[in-house]
Amino acid sequence: MPVEKVSLSLDAGLVARARRVAGHRGLSALVNEALRIKLQHERLRAVLAEMDAEFGPVPAEELDRARGAWPVRNAAKRKPRRSA
């Protein structure tokens, strides 16, 4: 895979924490992975918005049913989700 060297200005505290998390993989690998995941989320968000436009939003009853069926590891950390 071709790579491109870039220069970024980032929050110093954030970079320090990221370096600790990255460890031996290095900051570039961590940032590359984070960008890939962010772009995947943006593509998914766009697809969901298209589906909402075509079919309408998911009914609240269906969202509640799906949330009830999904296992929750820590209910205290769970945040309510808004429709796309």
mmCIF file of the N, C-alpha and C atoms, coordinates in Angstrom:
data_MODEL
# 
_entry.id   MODEL 
# 
loop_
_atom_site.group_PDB 
_atom_site.id 
_atom_site.type_symbol 
_atom_site.label_atom_id 
_atom_site.label_alt_id 
_atom_site.label_comp_id 
_atom_site.label_asym_id 
_atom_site.label_entity_id 
_atom_site.label_seq_id 
_atom_site.pdbx_PDB_ins_code 
_atom_site.Cartn_x 
_atom_site.Cartn_y 
_atom_site.Cartn_z 
_atom_site.occupancy 
_atom_site.B_iso_or_equiv 
_atom_site.pdbx_formal_charge 
_atom_site.auth_seq_id 
_atom_site.auth_comp_id 
_atom_site.auth_asym_id 
_atom_site.auth_atom_id 
_atom_site.pdbx_PDB_model_num 
ATOM 1   N N  . MET A 1 1  ? 0.857   -1.175 0.000  1.00 0.00 ? 1  MET A N  1 
ATOM 2   C CA . MET A 1 1  ? 0.000   0.000  0.000  1.00 0.00 ? 1  MET A CA 1 
ATOM 3   C C  . MET A 1 1  ? 0.901   1.235  0.000  1.00 0.00 ? 1  MET A C  1 
ATOM 4   N N  . PRO A 1 2  ? 0.686   2.145  -0.936 1.00 0.00 ? 2  PRO A N  1 
ATOM 5   C CA . PRO A 1 2  ? 1.492   3.362  -0.938 1.00 0.00 ? 2  PRO A CA 1 
ATOM 6   C C  . PRO A 1 2  ? 1.160   4.228  0.274  1.00 0.00 ? 2  PRO A C  1 
ATOM 7   N N  . VAL A 1 3  ? 2.145   4.917  0.762  1.00 0.00 ? 3  VAL A N  1 
ATOM 8   C CA . VAL A 1 3  ? 1.932   5.810  1.902  1.00 0.00 ? 3  VAL A CA 1 
ATOM 9   C C  . VAL A 1 3  ? 2.329   7.223  1.501  1.00 0.00 ? 3  VAL A C  1 
ATOM 10  N N  . GLU A 1 4  ? 1.772   8.177  2.208  1.00 0.00 ? 4  GLU A N  1 
ATOM 11  C CA . GLU A 1 4  ? 2.086   9.584  1.973  1.00 0.00 ? 4  GLU A CA 1 
ATOM 12  C C  . GLU A 1 4  ? 2.464   10.208 3.301  1.00 0.00 ? 4  GLU A C  1 
ATOM 13  N N  . LYS A 1 5  ? 3.589   10.869 3.343  1.00 0.00 ? 5  LYS A N  1 
ATOM 14  C CA . LYS A 1 5  ? 4.009   11.550 4.551  1.00 0.00 ? 5  LYS A CA 1 
ATOM 15  C C  . LYS A 1 5  ? 3.288   12.888 4.629  1.00 0.00 ? 5  LYS A C  1 
ATOM 16  N N  . VAL A 1 6  ? 2.678   13.167 5.788  1.00 0.00 ? 6  VAL A N  1 
ATOM 17  C CA . VAL A 1 6  ? 1.946   14.415 5.985  1.00 0.00 ? 6  VAL A CA 1 
ATOM 18  C C  . VAL A 1 6  ? 2.404   15.083 7.273  1.00 0.00 ? 6  VAL A C  1 
ATOM 19  N N  . SER A 1 7  ? 2.142   16.341 7.378  1.00 0.00 ? 7  SER A N  1 
ATOM 20  C CA . SER A 1 7  ? 2.444   17.099 8.588  1.00 0.00 ? 7  SER A CA 1 
ATOM 21  C C  . SER A 1 7  ? 1.120   17.570 9.176  1.00 0.00 ? 7  SER A C  1 
ATOM 22  N N  . LEU A 1 8  ? 0.907   17.293 10.454 1.00 0.00 ? 8  LEU A N  1 
ATOM 23  C CA . LEU A 1 8  ? -0.341  17.654 11.120 1.00 0.00 ? 8  LEU A CA 1 
ATOM 24  C C  . LEU A 1 8  ? -0.053  18.451 12.377 1.00 0.00 ? 8  LEU A C  1 
ATOM 25  N N  . SER A 1 9  ? -0.968  19.311 12.733 1.00 0.00 ? 9  SER A N  1 
ATOM 26  C CA . SER A 1 9  ? -0.908  20.022 14.008 1.00 0.00 ? 9  SER A CA 1 
ATOM 27  C C  . SER A 1 9  ? -1.985  19.426 14.894 1.00 0.00 ? 9  SER A C  1 
ATOM 28  N N  . LEU A 1 10 ? -1.570  18.821 16.006 1.00 0.00 ? 10 LEU A N  1 
ATOM 29  C CA . LEU A 1 10 ? -2.497  18.125 16.895 1.00 0.00 ? 10 LEU A CA 1 
ATOM 30  C C  . LEU A 1 10 ? -2.309  18.594 18.326 1.00 0.00 ? 10 LEU A C  1 
ATOM 31  N N  . ASP A 1 11 ? -3.337  18.415 19.132 1.00 0.00 ? 11 ASP A N  1 
ATOM 32  C CA . ASP A 1 11 ? -3.287  18.728 20.557 1.00 0.00 ? 11 ASP A CA 1 
ATOM 33  C C  . ASP A 1 11 ? -2.163  17.923 21.210 1.00 0.00 ? 11 ASP A C  1 
ATOM 34  N N  . ALA A 1 12 ? -1.245  18.583 21.904 1.00 0.00 ? 12 ALA A N  1 
ATOM 35  C CA . ALA A 1 12 ? -0.068  17.924 22.480 1.00 0.00 ? 12 ALA A CA 1 
ATOM 36  C C  . ALA A 1 12 ? -0.452  16.829 23.477 1.00 0.00 ? 12 ALA A C  1 
ATOM 37  N N  . GLY A 1 13 ? -1.459  17.082 24.295 1.00 0.00 ? 13 GLY A N  1 
ATOM 38  C CA . GLY A 1 13 ? -1.892  16.073 25.263 1.00 0.00 ? 13 GLY A CA 1 
ATOM 39  C C  . GLY A 1 13 ? -2.468  14.848 24.581 1.00 0.00 ? 13 GLY A C  1 
ATOM 40  N N  . LEU A 1 14 ? -3.210  15.081 23.523 1.00 0.00 ? 14 LEU A N  1 
ATOM 41  C CA . LEU A 1 14 ? -3.790  13.983 22.765 1.00 0.00 ? 14 LEU A CA 1 
ATOM 42  C C  . LEU A 1 14 ? -2.689  13.140 22.118 1.00 0.00 ? 14 LEU A C  1 
ATOM 43  N N  . VAL A 1 15 ? -1.685  13.803 21.573 1.00 0.00 ? 15 VAL A N  1 
ATOM 44  C CA . VAL A 1 15 ? -0.568  13.085 20.947 1.00 0.00 ? 15 VAL A CA 1 
ATOM 45  C C  . VAL A 1 15 ? 0.175   12.252 21.990 1.00 0.00 ? 15 VAL A C  1 
ATOM 46  N N  . ALA A 1 16 ? 0.398   12.801 23.163 1.00 0.00 ? 16 ALA A N  1 
ATOM 47  C CA . ALA A 1 16 ? 1.104   12.053 24.211 1.00 0.00 ? 16 ALA A CA 1 
ATOM 48  C C  . ALA A 1 16 ? 0.331   10.794 24.591 1.00 0.00 ? 16 ALA A C  1 
ATOM 49  N N  . ARG A 1 17 ? -0.980  10.919 24.760 1.00 0.00 ? 17 ARG A N  1 
ATOM 50  C CA . ARG A 1 17 ? -1.790  9.741  25.099 1.00 0.00 ? 17 ARG A CA 1 
ATOM 51  C C  . ARG A 1 17 ? -1.794  8.744  23.944 1.00 0.00 ? 17 ARG A C  1 
ATOM 52  N N  . ALA A 1 18 ? -1.876  9.259  22.726 1.00 0.00 ? 18 ALA A N  1 
ATOM 53  C CA . ALA A 1 18 ? -1.878  8.378  21.551 1.00 0.00 ? 18 ALA A CA 1 
ATOM 54  C C  . ALA A 1 18 ? -0.561  7.608  21.447 1.00 0.00 ? 18 ALA A C  1 
ATOM 55  N N  . ARG A 1 19 ? 0.548   8.259  21.714 1.00 0.00 ? 19 ARG A N  1 
ATOM 56  C CA . ARG A 1 19 ? 1.848   7.566  21.667 1.00 0.00 ? 19 ARG A CA 1 
ATOM 57  C C  . ARG A 1 19 ? 1.892   6.430  22.685 1.00 0.00 ? 19 ARG A C  1 
ATOM 58  N N  . ARG A 1 20 ? 1.336   6.668  23.874 1.00 0.00 ? 20 ARG A N  1 
ATOM 59  C CA . ARG A 1 20 ? 1.315   5.611  24.890 1.00 0.00 ? 20 ARG A CA 1 
ATOM 60  C C  . ARG A 1 20 ? 0.461   4.438  24.430 1.00 0.00 ? 20 ARG A C  1 
ATOM 61  N N  . VAL A 1 21 ? -0.680  4.738  23.837 1.00 0.00 ? 21 VAL A N  1 
ATOM 62  C CA . VAL A 1 21 ? -1.579  3.682  23.352 1.00 0.00 ? 21 VAL A CA 1 
ATOM 63  C C  . VAL A 1 21 ? -0.942  2.937  22.182 1.00 0.00 ? 21 VAL A C  1 
ATOM 64  N N  . ALA A 1 22 ? -0.294  3.669  21.288 1.00 0.00 ? 22 ALA A N  1 
ATOM 65  C CA . ALA A 1 22 ? 0.288   3.060  20.087 1.00 0.00 ? 22 ALA A CA 1 
ATOM 66  C C  . ALA A 1 22 ? 1.421   2.101  20.431 1.00 0.00 ? 22 ALA A C  1 
ATOM 67  N N  . GLY A 1 23 ? 2.207   2.441  21.439 1.00 0.00 ? 23 GLY A N  1 
ATOM 68  C CA . GLY A 1 23 ? 3.320   1.570  21.827 1.00 0.00 ? 23 GLY A CA 1 
ATOM 69  C C  . GLY A 1 23 ? 4.263   1.305  20.670 1.00 0.00 ? 23 GLY A C  1 
ATOM 70  N N  . HIS A 1 24 ? 4.647   0.045  20.519 1.00 0.00 ? 24 HIS A N  1 
ATOM 71  C CA . HIS A 1 24 ? 5.636   -0.318 19.497 1.00 0.00 ? 24 HIS A CA 1 
ATOM 72  C C  . HIS A 1 24 ? 5.094   -0.185 18.071 1.00 0.00 ? 24 HIS A C  1 
ATOM 73  N N  . ARG A 1 25 ? 3.768   -0.150 17.901 1.00 0.00 ? 25 ARG A N  1 
ATOM 74  C CA . ARG A 1 25 ? 3.195   0.001  16.560 1.00 0.00 ? 25 ARG A CA 1 
ATOM 75  C C  . ARG A 1 25 ? 3.518   1.362  15.973 1.00 0.00 ? 25 ARG A C  1 
ATOM 76  N N  . GLY A 1 26 ? 3.655   2.346  16.833 1.00 0.00 ? 26 GLY A N  1 
ATOM 77  C CA . GLY A 1 26 ? 3.967   3.689  16.373 1.00 0.00 ? 26 GLY A CA 1 
ATOM 78  C C  . GLY A 1 26 ? 2.734   4.539  16.161 1.00 0.00 ? 26 GLY A C  1 
ATOM 79  N N  . LEU A 1 27 ? 2.945   5.832  16.240 1.00 0.00 ? 27 LEU A N  1 
ATOM 80  C CA . LEU A 1 27 ? 1.863   6.797  16.114 1.00 0.00 ? 27 LEU A CA 1 
ATOM 81  C C  . LEU A 1 27 ? 1.238   6.770  14.720 1.00 0.00 ? 27 LEU A C  1 
ATOM 82  N N  . SER A 1 28 ? 2.068   6.593  13.691 1.00 0.00 ? 28 SER A N  1 
ATOM 83  C CA . SER A 1 28 ? 1.528   6.571  12.324 1.00 0.00 ? 28 SER A CA 1 
ATOM 84  C C  . SER A 1 28 ? 0.514   5.455  12.152 1.00 0.00 ? 28 SER A C  1 
ATOM 85  N N  . ALA A 1 29 ? 0.809   4.269  12.670 1.00 0.00 ? 29 ALA A N  1 
ATOM 86  C CA . ALA A 1 29 ? -0.117  3.139  12.544 1.00 0.00 ? 29 ALA A CA 1 
ATOM 87  C C  . ALA A 1 29 ? -1.412  3.422  13.288 1.00 0.00 ? 29 ALA A C  1 
ATOM 88  N N  . LEU A 1 30 ? -1.322  4.015  14.466 1.00 0.00 ? 30 LEU A N  1 
ATOM 89  C CA . LEU A 1 30 ? -2.518  4.333  15.238 1.00 0.00 ? 30 LEU A CA 1 
ATOM 90  C C  . LEU A 1 30 ? -3.377  5.366  14.513 1.00 0.00 ? 30 LEU A C  1 
ATOM 91  N N  . VAL A 1 31 ? -2.757  6.425  14.010 1.00 0.00 ? 31 VAL A N  1 
ATOM 92  C CA . VAL A 1 31 ? -3.497  7.473  13.305 1.00 0.00 ? 31 VAL A CA 1 
ATOM 93  C C  . VAL A 1 31 ? -4.099  6.909  12.024 1.00 0.00 ? 31 VAL A C  1 
ATOM 94  N N  . ASN A 1 32 ? -3.354  6.072  11.297 1.00 0.00 ? 32 ASN A N  1 
ATOM 95  C CA . ASN A 1 32 ? -3.868  5.460  10.073 1.00 0.00 ? 32 ASN A CA 1 
ATOM 96  C C  . ASN A 1 32 ? -5.113  4.625  10.369 1.00 0.00 ? 32 ASN A C  1 
ATOM 97  N N  . GLU A 1 33 ? -5.057  3.826  11.428 1.00 0.00 ? 33 GLU A N  1 
ATOM 98  C CA . GLU A 1 33 ? -6.204  2.996  11.817 1.00 0.00 ? 33 GLU A CA 1 
ATOM 99  C C  . GLU A 1 33 ? -7.388  3.871  12.236 1.00 0.00 ? 33 GLU A C  1 
ATOM 100 N N  . ALA A 1 34 ? -7.117  4.926  13.000 1.00 0.00 ? 34 ALA A N  1 
ATOM 101 C CA . ALA A 1 34 ? -8.188  5.824  13.449 1.00 0.00 ? 34 ALA A CA 1 
ATOM 102 C C  . ALA A 1 34 ? -8.854  6.517  12.257 1.00 0.00 ? 34 ALA A C  1 
ATOM 103 N N  . LEU A 1 35 ? -8.066  6.937  11.272 1.00 0.00 ? 35 LEU A N  1 
ATOM 104 C CA . LEU A 1 35 ? -8.639  7.565  10.078 1.00 0.00 ? 35 LEU A CA 1 
ATOM 105 C C  . LEU A 1 35 ? -9.477  6.576  9.279  1.00 0.00 ? 35 LEU A C  1 
ATOM 106 N N  . ARG A 1 36 ? -8.991  5.347  9.152  1.00 0.00 ? 36 ARG A N  1 
ATOM 107 C CA . ARG A 1 36 ? -9.744  4.326  8.434  1.00 0.00 ? 36 ARG A CA 1 
ATOM 108 C C  . ARG A 1 36 ? -11.095 4.086  9.093  1.00 0.00 ? 36 ARG A C  1 
ATOM 109 N N  . ILE A 1 37 ? -11.103 3.954  10.413 1.00 0.00 ? 37 ILE A N  1 
ATOM 110 C CA . ILE A 1 37 ? -12.348 3.721  11.153 1.00 0.00 ? 37 ILE A CA 1 
ATOM 111 C C  . ILE A 1 37 ? -13.273 4.930  11.028 1.00 0.00 ? 37 ILE A C  1 
ATOM 112 N N  . LYS A 1 38 ? -12.744 6.130  11.146 1.00 0.00 ? 38 LYS A N  1 
ATOM 113 C CA . LYS A 1 38 ? -13.560 7.347  11.017 1.00 0.00 ? 38 LYS A CA 1 
ATOM 114 C C  . LYS A 1 38 ? -14.209 7.418  9.636  1.00 0.00 ? 38 LYS A C  1 
ATOM 115 N N  . LEU A 1 39 ? -13.449 7.106  8.596  1.00 0.00 ? 39 LEU A N  1 
ATOM 116 C CA . LEU A 1 39 ? -13.998 7.147  7.244  1.00 0.00 ? 39 LEU A CA 1 
ATOM 117 C C  . LEU A 1 39 ? -15.054 6.067  7.040  1.00 0.00 ? 39 LEU A C  1 
ATOM 118 N N  . GLN A 1 40 ? -14.866 4.895  7.643  1.00 0.00 ? 40 GLN A N  1 
ATOM 119 C CA . GLN A 1 40 ? -15.893 3.845  7.581  1.00 0.00 ? 40 GLN A CA 1 
ATOM 120 C C  . GLN A 1 40 ? -17.177 4.327  8.254  1.00 0.00 ? 40 GLN A C  1 
ATOM 121 N N  . HIS A 1 41 ? -17.035 4.967  9.401  1.00 0.00 ? 41 HIS A N  1 
ATOM 122 C CA . HIS A 1 41 ? -18.210 5.490  10.114 1.00 0.00 ? 41 HIS A CA 1 
ATOM 123 C C  . HIS A 1 41 ? -18.931 6.538  9.278  1.00 0.00 ? 41 HIS A C  1 
ATOM 124 N N  . GLU A 1 42 ? -18.178 7.394  8.605  1.00 0.00 ? 42 GLU A N  1 
ATOM 125 C CA . GLU A 1 42 ? -18.792 8.421  7.766  1.00 0.00 ? 42 GLU A CA 1 
ATOM 126 C C  . GLU A 1 42 ? -19.530 7.788  6.584  1.00 0.00 ? 42 GLU A C  1 
ATOM 127 N N  . ARG A 1 43 ? -18.948 6.747  5.975  1.00 0.00 ? 43 ARG A N  1 
ATOM 128 C CA . ARG A 1 43 ? -19.632 6.059  4.881  1.00 0.00 ? 43 ARG A CA 1 
ATOM 129 C C  . ARG A 1 43 ? -20.911 5.407  5.386  1.00 0.00 ? 43 ARG A C  1 
ATOM 130 N N  . LEU A 1 44 ? -20.852 4.770  6.540  1.00 0.00 ? 44 LEU A N  1 
ATOM 131 C CA . LEU A 1 44 ? -22.038 4.135  7.117  1.00 0.00 ? 44 LEU A CA 1 
ATOM 132 C C  . LEU A 1 44 ? -23.105 5.175  7.431  1.00 0.00 ? 44 LEU A C  1 
ATOM 133 N N  . ARG A 1 45 ? -22.690 6.303  7.986  1.00 0.00 ? 45 ARG A N  1 
ATOM 134 C CA . ARG A 1 45 ? -23.631 7.381  8.299  1.00 0.00 ? 45 ARG A CA 1 
ATOM 135 C C  . ARG A 1 45 ? -24.343 7.856  7.029  1.00 0.00 ? 45 ARG A C  1 
ATOM 136 N N  . ALA A 1 46 ? -23.596 7.971  5.923  1.00 0.00 ? 46 ALA A N  1 
ATOM 137 C CA . ALA A 1 46 ? -24.189 8.401  4.655  1.00 0.00 ? 46 ALA A CA 1 
ATOM 138 C C  . ALA A 1 46 ? -25.186 7.363  4.136  1.00 0.00 ? 46 ALA A C  1 
ATOM 139 N N  . VAL A 1 47 ? -24.838 6.083  4.229  1.00 0.00 ? 47 VAL A N  1 
ATOM 140 C CA . VAL A 1 47 ? -25.748 5.020  3.789  1.00 0.00 ? 47 VAL A CA 1 
ATOM 141 C C  . VAL A 1 47 ? -27.020 5.037  4.624  1.00 0.00 ? 47 VAL A C  1 
ATOM 142 N N  . LEU A 1 48 ? -26.876 5.190  5.934  1.00 0.00 ? 48 LEU A N  1 
ATOM 143 C CA . LEU A 1 48 ? -28.061 5.229  6.801  1.00 0.00 ? 48 LEU A CA 1 
ATOM 144 C C  . LEU A 1 48 ? -28.929 6.440  6.491  1.00 0.00 ? 48 LEU A C  1 
ATOM 145 N N  . ALA A 1 49 ? -28.306 7.570  6.192  1.00 0.00 ? 49 ALA A N  1 
ATOM 146 C CA . ALA A 1 49 ? -29.079 8.766  5.834  1.00 0.00 ? 49 ALA A CA 1 
ATOM 147 C C  . ALA A 1 49 ? -29.839 8.531  4.531  1.00 0.00 ? 49 ALA A C  1 
ATOM 148 N N  . GLU A 1 50 ? -29.198 7.873  3.562  1.00 0.00 ? 50 GLU A N  1 
ATOM 149 C CA . GLU A 1 50 ? -29.880 7.544  2.301  1.00 0.00 ? 50 GLU A CA 1 
ATOM 150 C C  . GLU A 1 50 ? -31.066 6.612  2.560  1.00 0.00 ? 50 GLU A C  1 
ATOM 151 N N  . MET A 1 51 ? -30.872 5.631  3.429  1.00 0.00 ? 51 MET A N  1 
ATOM 152 C CA . MET A 1 51 ? -31.958 4.704  3.748  1.00 0.00 ? 51 MET A CA 1 
ATOM 153 C C  . MET A 1 51 ? -33.096 5.427  4.454  1.00 0.00 ? 51 MET A C  1 
ATOM 154 N N  . ASP A 1 52 ? -32.764 6.337  5.371  1.00 0.00 ? 52 ASP A N  1 
ATOM 155 C CA . ASP A 1 52 ? -33.804 7.125  6.042  1.00 0.00 ? 52 ASP A CA 1 
ATOM 156 C C  . ASP A 1 52 ? -34.579 7.956  5.023  1.00 0.00 ? 52 ASP A C  1 
ATOM 157 N N  . ALA A 1 53 ? -33.864 8.536  4.053  1.00 0.00 ? 53 ALA A N  1 
ATOM 158 C CA . ALA A 1 53 ? -34.528 9.362  3.038  1.00 0.00 ? 53 ALA A CA 1 
ATOM 159 C C  . ALA A 1 53 ? -35.435 8.515  2.153  1.00 0.00 ? 53 ALA A C  1 
ATOM 160 N N  . GLU A 1 54 ? -34.999 7.300  1.837  1.00 0.00 ? 54 GLU A N  1 
ATOM 161 C CA . GLU A 1 54 ? -35.779 6.446  0.944  1.00 0.00 ? 54 GLU A CA 1 
ATOM 162 C C  . GLU A 1 54 ? -36.933 5.748  1.649  1.00 0.00 ? 54 GLU A C  1 
ATOM 163 N N  . PHE A 1 55 ? -36.671 5.231  2.851  1.00 0.00 ? 55 PHE A N  1 
ATOM 164 C CA . PHE A 1 55 ? -37.663 4.395  3.537  1.00 0.00 ? 55 PHE A CA 1 
ATOM 165 C C  . PHE A 1 55 ? -38.256 5.038  4.785  1.00 0.00 ? 55 PHE A C  1 
ATOM 166 N N  . GLY A 1 56 ? -37.727 6.180  5.188  1.00 0.00 ? 56 GLY A N  1 
ATOM 167 C CA . GLY A 1 56 ? -38.160 6.811  6.426  1.00 0.00 ? 56 GLY A CA 1 
ATOM 168 C C  . GLY A 1 56 ? -37.344 6.276  7.593  1.00 0.00 ? 56 GLY A C  1 
ATOM 169 N N  . PRO A 1 57 ? -37.364 6.982  8.724  1.00 0.00 ? 57 PRO A N  1 
ATOM 170 C CA . PRO A 1 57 ? -36.599 6.538  9.881  1.00 0.00 ? 57 PRO A CA 1 
ATOM 171 C C  . PRO A 1 57 ? -37.156 5.234  10.453 1.00 0.00 ? 57 PRO A C  1 
ATOM 172 N N  . VAL A 1 58 ? -36.302 4.544  11.165 1.00 0.00 ? 58 VAL A N  1 
ATOM 173 C CA . VAL A 1 58 ? -36.728 3.304  11.831 1.00 0.00 ? 58 VAL A CA 1 
ATOM 174 C C  . VAL A 1 58 ? -37.723 3.687  12.921 1.00 0.00 ? 58 VAL A C  1 
ATOM 175 N N  . PRO A 1 59 ? -38.869 3.012  12.969 1.00 0.00 ? 59 PRO A N  1 
ATOM 176 C CA . PRO A 1 59 ? -39.866 3.328  14.005 1.00 0.00 ? 59 PRO A CA 1 
ATOM 177 C C  . PRO A 1 59 ? -39.291 3.131  15.414 1.00 0.00 ? 59 PRO A C  1 
ATOM 178 N N  . ALA A 1 60 ? -39.706 3.996  16.322 1.00 0.00 ? 60 ALA A N  1 
ATOM 179 C CA . ALA A 1 60 ? -39.208 3.952  17.704 1.00 0.00 ? 60 ALA A CA 1 
ATOM 180 C C  . ALA A 1 60 ? -39.429 2.584  18.334 1.00 0.00 ? 60 ALA A C  1 
ATOM 181 N N  . GLU A 1 61 ? -40.565 1.939  18.022 1.00 0.00 ? 61 GLU A N  1 
ATOM 182 C CA . GLU A 1 61 ? -40.850 0.612  18.601 1.00 0.00 ? 61 GLU A CA 1 
ATOM 183 C C  . GLU A 1 61 ? -39.803 -0.411 18.162 1.00 0.00 ? 61 GLU A C  1 
ATOM 184 N N  . GLU A 1 62 ? -39.380 -0.320 16.903 1.00 0.00 ? 62 GLU A N  1 
ATOM 185 C CA . GLU A 1 62 ? -38.364 -1.247 16.393 1.00 0.00 ? 62 GLU A CA 1 
ATOM 186 C C  . GLU A 1 62 ? -37.004 -0.979 17.027 1.00 0.00 ? 62 GLU A C  1 
ATOM 187 N N  . LEU A 1 63 ? -36.674 0.293  17.210 1.00 0.00 ? 63 LEU A N  1 
ATOM 188 C CA . LEU A 1 63 ? -35.419 0.629  17.885 1.00 0.00 ? 63 LEU A CA 1 
ATOM 189 C C  . LEU A 1 63 ? -35.417 0.095  19.313 1.00 0.00 ? 63 LEU A C  1 
ATOM 190 N N  . ASP A 1 64 ? -36.533 0.264  20.016 1.00 0.00 ? 64 ASP A N  1 
ATOM 191 C CA . ASP A 1 64 ? -36.638 -0.235 21.389 1.00 0.00 ? 64 ASP A CA 1 
ATOM 192 C C  . ASP A 1 64 ? -36.502 -1.754 21.431 1.00 0.00 ? 64 ASP A C  1 
ATOM 193 N N  . ARG A 1 65 ? -37.144 -2.426 20.471 1.00 0.00 ? 65 ARG A N  1 
ATOM 194 C CA . ARG A 1 65 ? -37.069 -3.888 20.416 1.00 0.00 ? 65 ARG A CA 1 
ATOM 195 C C  . ARG A 1 65 ? -35.632 -4.343 20.153 1.00 0.00 ? 65 ARG A C  1 
ATOM 196 N N  . ALA A 1 66 ? -34.959 -3.682 19.237 1.00 0.00 ? 66 ALA A N  1 
ATOM 197 C CA . ALA A 1 66 ? -33.572 -4.038 18.922 1.00 0.00 ? 66 ALA A CA 1 
ATOM 198 C C  . ALA A 1 66 ? -32.655 -3.771 20.117 1.00 0.00 ? 66 ALA A C  1 
ATOM 199 N N  . ARG A 1 67 ? -32.858 -2.638 20.768 1.00 0.00 ? 67 ARG A N  1 
ATOM 200 C CA . ARG A 1 67 ? -32.031 -2.324 21.948 1.00 0.00 ? 67 ARG A CA 1 
ATOM 201 C C  . ARG A 1 67 ? -32.268 -3.339 23.062 1.00 0.00 ? 67 ARG A C  1 
ATOM 202 N N  . GLY A 1 68 ? -33.494 -3.787 23.212 1.00 0.00 ? 68 GLY A N  1 
ATOM 203 C CA . GLY A 1 68 ? -33.798 -4.778 24.239 1.00 0.00 ? 68 GLY A CA 1 
ATOM 204 C C  . GLY A 1 68 ? -33.164 -6.124 23.964 1.00 0.00 ? 68 GLY A C  1 
ATOM 205 N N  . ALA A 1 69 ? -32.952 -6.439 22.702 1.00 0.00 ? 69 ALA A N  1 
ATOM 206 C CA . ALA A 1 69 ? -32.356 -7.723 22.329 1.00 0.00 ? 69 ALA A CA 1 
ATOM 207 C C  . ALA A 1 69 ? -30.827 -7.685 22.354 1.00 0.00 ? 69 ALA A C  1 
ATOM 208 N N  . TRP A 1 70 ? -30.251 -6.486 22.334 1.00 0.00 ? 70 TRP A N  1 
ATOM 209 C CA . TRP A 1 70 ? -28.791 -6.353 22.274 1.00 0.00 ? 70 TRP A CA 1 
ATOM 210 C C  . TRP A 1 70 ? -28.204 -6.447 23.675 1.00 0.00 ? 70 TRP A C  1 
ATOM 211 N N  . PRO A 1 71 ? -27.162 -7.258 23.861 1.00 0.00 ? 71 PRO A N  1 
ATOM 212 C CA . PRO A 1 71 ? -26.562 -7.359 25.202 1.00 0.00 ? 71 PRO A CA 1 
ATOM 213 C C  . PRO A 1 71 ? -25.849 -6.062 25.575 1.00 0.00 ? 71 PRO A C  1 
ATOM 214 N N  . VAL A 1 72 ? -26.032 -5.646 26.813 1.00 0.00 ? 72 VAL A N  1 
ATOM 215 C CA . VAL A 1 72 ? -25.398 -4.437 27.307 1.00 0.00 ? 72 VAL A CA 1 
ATOM 216 C C  . VAL A 1 72 ? -24.395 -4.832 28.377 1.00 0.00 ? 72 VAL A C  1 
ATOM 217 N N  . ARG A 1 73 ? -23.141 -4.467 28.168 1.00 0.00 ? 73 ARG A N  1 
ATOM 218 C CA . ARG A 1 73 ? -22.101 -4.811 29.146 1.00 0.00 ? 73 ARG A CA 1 
ATOM 219 C C  . ARG A 1 73 ? -22.122 -3.885 30.347 1.00 0.00 ? 73 ARG A C  1 
ATOM 220 N N  . ASN A 1 74 ? -22.366 -2.606 30.090 1.00 0.00 ? 74 ASN A N  1 
ATOM 221 C CA . ASN A 1 74 ? -22.377 -1.651 31.188 1.00 0.00 ? 74 ASN A CA 1 
ATOM 222 C C  . ASN A 1 74 ? -23.477 -0.632 30.911 1.00 0.00 ? 74 ASN A C  1 
ATOM 223 N N  . ALA A 1 75 ? -24.630 -0.868 31.471 1.00 0.00 ? 75 ALA A N  1 
ATOM 224 C CA . ALA A 1 75 ? -25.791 -0.022 31.210 1.00 0.00 ? 75 ALA A CA 1 
ATOM 225 C C  . ALA A 1 75 ? -25.559 1.421  31.634 1.00 0.00 ? 75 ALA A C  1 
ATOM 226 N N  . ALA A 1 76 ? -24.719 1.661  32.642 1.00 0.00 ? 76 ALA A N  1 
ATOM 227 C CA . ALA A 1 76 ? -24.467 3.019  33.112 1.00 0.00 ? 76 ALA A CA 1 
ATOM 228 C C  . ALA A 1 76 ? -23.749 3.839  32.052 1.00 0.00 ? 76 ALA A C  1 
ATOM 229 N N  . LYS A 1 77 ? -22.949 3.207  31.195 1.00 0.00 ? 77 LYS A N  1 
ATOM 230 C CA . LYS A 1 77 ? -22.214 3.935  30.172 1.00 0.00 ? 77 LYS A CA 1 
ATOM 231 C C  . LYS A 1 77 ? -23.022 4.112  28.889 1.00 0.00 ? 77 LYS A C  1 
ATOM 232 N N  . ARG A 1 78 ? -24.153 3.451  28.792 1.00 0.00 ? 78 ARG A N  1 
ATOM 233 C CA . ARG A 1 78 ? -24.948 3.471  27.571 1.00 0.00 ? 78 ARG A CA 1 
ATOM 234 C C  . ARG A 1 78 ? -25.567 4.852  27.367 1.00 0.00 ? 78 ARG A C  1 
ATOM 235 N N  . LYS A 1 79 ? -25.391 5.395  26.188 1.00 0.00 ? 79 LYS A N  1 
ATOM 236 C CA . LYS A 1 79 ? -25.965 6.696  25.847 1.00 0.00 ? 79 LYS A CA 1 
ATOM 237 C C  . LYS A 1 79 ? -27.110 6.475  24.889 1.00 0.00 ? 79 LYS A C  1 
ATOM 238 N N  . PRO A 1 80 ? -28.171 7.260  25.013 1.00 0.00 ? 80 PRO A N  1 
ATOM 239 C CA . PRO A 1 80 ? -29.271 7.123  24.055 1.00 0.00 ? 80 PRO A CA 1 
ATOM 240 C C  . PRO A 1 80 ? -28.779 7.508  22.654 1.00 0.00 ? 80 PRO A C  1 
ATOM 241 N N  . ARG A 1 81 ? -29.243 6.770  21.645 1.00 0.00 ? 81 ARG A N  1 
ATOM 242 C CA . ARG A 1 81 ? -28.844 7.032  20.270 1.00 0.00 ? 81 ARG A CA 1 
ATOM 243 C C  . ARG A 1 81 ? -29.941 7.811  19.582 1.00 0.00 ? 81 ARG A C  1 
ATOM 244 N N  . ARG A 1 82 ? -29.542 8.687  18.713 1.00 0.00 ? 82 ARG A N  1 
ATOM 245 C CA . ARG A 1 82 ? -30.531 9.422  17.928 1.00 0.00 ? 82 ARG A CA 1 
ATOM 246 C C  . ARG A 1 82 ? -30.539 8.850  16.532 1.00 0.00 ? 82 ARG A C  1 
ATOM 247 N N  . SER A 1 83 ? -31.659 8.958  15.875 1.00 0.00 ? 83 SER A N  1 
ATOM 248 C CA . SER A 1 83 ? -31.748 8.431  14.513 1.00 0.00 ? 83 SER A CA 1 
ATOM 249 C C  . SER A 1 83 ? -30.941 9.303  13.575 1.00 0.00 ? 83 SER A C  1 
ATOM 250 N N  . ALA A 1 84 ? -30.468 8.681  12.482 1.00 0.00 ? 84 ALA A N  1 
ATOM 251 C CA . ALA A 1 84 ? -29.619 9.398  11.517 1.00 0.00 ? 84 ALA A CA 1 
ATOM 252 C C  . ALA A 1 84 ? -30.379 10.427 10.733 1.00 0.00 ? 84 ALA A C  1 
# 
